[in-house]
Amino acid sequence: MEEFLQRAKSKLNRSKRLEKVHVVIGHKSCDLDSLISAFTYAYFLDKVSPPGVLCLPVLNIPRTEFNYFTETRFILEELNISESFHIFRDEINLHQLNNEGKLSLTLVGSNVLASEDKTLESAVVKVINPVEQGDAGFEFRESLSSLVVKEILQEAPELITEQLAHLLRGER
């Protein structure tokens, strides 16, 4: 995962003229399930997308706020995923990419964009968001990461490596 994140960030920083960018963006709460799901789904897209599409997981907070997410930071440090390879919301101009017709968005953990991002709705190609399912009065909410794993297992099970499984397990 760290190699993928490092390569994605490097391509973003190097490339002045990106052709197509598929951003996987998590919830504004930047909870662990949302973050791990964004990383994992972007990794999956990177493996199955045609050449020329840059797939990026984006943390839906400014970099300066990441210090407040101690649980998330702790788990990522335990998994040896360096913060230096994360792409934060304030480090990519999604509106410009969208205006240029280069942006595709997958939302994980939320099915709505923040009010300042309403103009990005046309770029949304997929929403992965668990819904509560009632069963005889018992409320069950499937985790976001389990939905991502289900999709990967259906489309490209060979991508579930030991490292990826460890990352997903770290979320629990």
C-alpha positions in Angstrom: 0.0 0.0 0.0 2.8 2.4 0.9 4.3 1.9 -2.6 1.0 2.7 -4.3 0.5 5.8 -2.1 4.1 7.0 -2.8 3.7 6.4 -6.6 0.3 8.1 -6.7 1.5 11.2 -4.8 4.7 11.3 -7.0 2.6 11.2 -10.2 0.3 14.0 -8.9 3.3 16.2 -8.0 5.2 15.5 -11.2 2.5 15.8 -13.7 1.6 19.3 -14.9 -1.0 18.0 -17.3 -3.0 15.2 -16.0 -5.4 13.5 -18.5 -7.8 11.7 -16.2 -7.9 11.6 -12.4 -10.2 9.3 -10.5 -10.3 10.5 -6.9 -11.6 8.3 -4.1 -12.6 10.6 -1.2 -13.7 9.7 2.2 -16.0 11.3 4.8 -15.2 14.7 6.3 -14.9 13.0 9.7 -11.8 11.2 8.4 -12.7 8.2 10.5 -10.5 5.1 10.2 -13.0 3.1 8.2 -13.5 5.9 5.7 -9.7 6.4 5.3 -8.8 2.8 4.9 -11.7 2.3 2.5 -10.5 5.2 0.4 -6.9 3.9 0.3 -8.1 0.4 -0.6 -10.6 1.4 -3.2 -8.2 3.7 -4.9 -5.6 0.9 -4.9 -8.2 -1.4 -6.5 -9.0 1.2 -9.2 -5.4 1.8 -9.9 -5.0 -1.9 -10.7 -8.1 -2.3 -12.9 -8.3 1.1 -14.6 -7.0 1.7 -18.1 -3.5 3.3 -18.5 -3.6 7.0 -18.3 -6.0 7.2 -15.4 -4.4 8.4 -12.1 -6.3 6.9 -9.2 -5.9 8.8 -5.9 -7.2 8.4 -2.4 -7.8 11.8 -0.9 -8.3 12.5 2.8 -11.2 14.9 3.1 -9.5 17.3 5.5 -6.7 19.8 5.3 -3.3 18.4 6.2 -3.1 20.7 9.2 -6.0 19.0 10.8 -4.6 15.4 10.6 -2.9 15.8 14.0 -6.3 15.8 15.7 -7.0 12.3 14.3 -4.9 10.4 16.8 -6.5 6.9 16.4 -6.2 7.1 12.7 -2.6 8.3 12.8 -1.7 5.6 15.4 -3.1 2.7 13.2 -1.4 4.1 10.1 1.9 4.4 11.9 1.5 0.8 13.2 1.0 -0.3 9.6 4.1 1.7 8.5 2.1 3.9 6.1 3.9 7.2 6.2 1.8 10.4 6.5 4.1 12.0 3.9 2.4 9.9 1.1 -1.2 11.0 2.0 -3.0 13.5 -0.2 -5.2 15.9 1.7 -8.2 17.9 0.4 -6.2 21.1 0.4 -3.4 19.6 -1.8 -5.5 18.9 -4.9 -7.7 21.3 -6.8 -10.8 19.1 -7.6 -12.8 22.0 -8.9 -10.1 22.8 -11.5 -9.8 19.1 -12.6 -13.6 19.0 -12.9 -13.8 22.2 -14.9 -11.2 20.7 -17.3 -13.3 17.5 -17.6 -10.6 15.4 -16.1 -12.2 14.4 -12.8 -14.1 11.2 -11.8 -15.1 10.9 -8.1 -16.0 8.0 -5.9 -17.4 8.9 -2.6 -16.8 6.5 0.3 -18.6 6.8 3.6 -21.0 9.5 2.5 -23.4 10.0 -0.3 -23.4 13.8 -0.3 -20.7 16.3 -1.1 -20.1 19.3 1.2 -21.9 22.5 0.2 -18.7 24.0 -1.1 -18.3 21.0 -3.4 -21.8 20.8 -4.9 -20.4 21.8 -8.3 -18.5 18.5 -8.3 -21.7 16.4 -8.4 -21.3 15.9 -12.1 -18.0 14.1 -11.5 -19.4 11.5 -9.1 -19.4 8.1 -10.7 -19.8 5.9 -7.7 -21.0 6.1 -4.1 -20.0 3.4 -1.5 -21.9 4.1 1.6 -23.3 1.5 4.1 -27.0 1.7 4.8 -28.6 0.6 8.0 -30.6 -2.6 7.6 -33.4 -3.4 10.0 -34.1 -6.9 11.0 -36.8 -7.4 13.6 -35.9 -4.3 15.4 -32.1 -5.0 15.3 -30.1 -2.3 13.5 -27.1 -3.5 11.6 -24.8 -1.3 9.7 -22.2 -3.0 7.4 -18.8 -1.5 7.6 -17.6 0.6 4.7 -14.4 -1.5 4.4 -16.5 -4.7 4.1 -18.4 -3.2 1.2 -15.1 -2.3 -0.5 -13.7 -5.8 0.1 -16.8 -7.4 -1.3 -16.4 -5.5 -4.5 -12.7 -6.3 -4.8 -13.5 -10.0 -4.2 -16.1 -10.0 -6.9 -14.0 -8.2 -9.5 -10.3 -8.9 -8.8 -9.8 -11.3 -5.8 -6.1 -11.6 -6.6 -5.6 -8.1 -5.4 -6.3 -9.1 -1.8 -2.8 -9.6 -0.7 -1.6 -10.3 2.9 -0.6 -6.6 3.2 -4.0 -5.4 2.1 -5.7 -7.8 4.4 -3.6 -6.5 7.3 -4.5 -3.0 6.4 -8.2 -3.8 6.4 -7.9 -5.8 9.6 -6.1 -2.8 11.2 -9.3 -0.8 10.7 -11.2 -2.9 13.2 
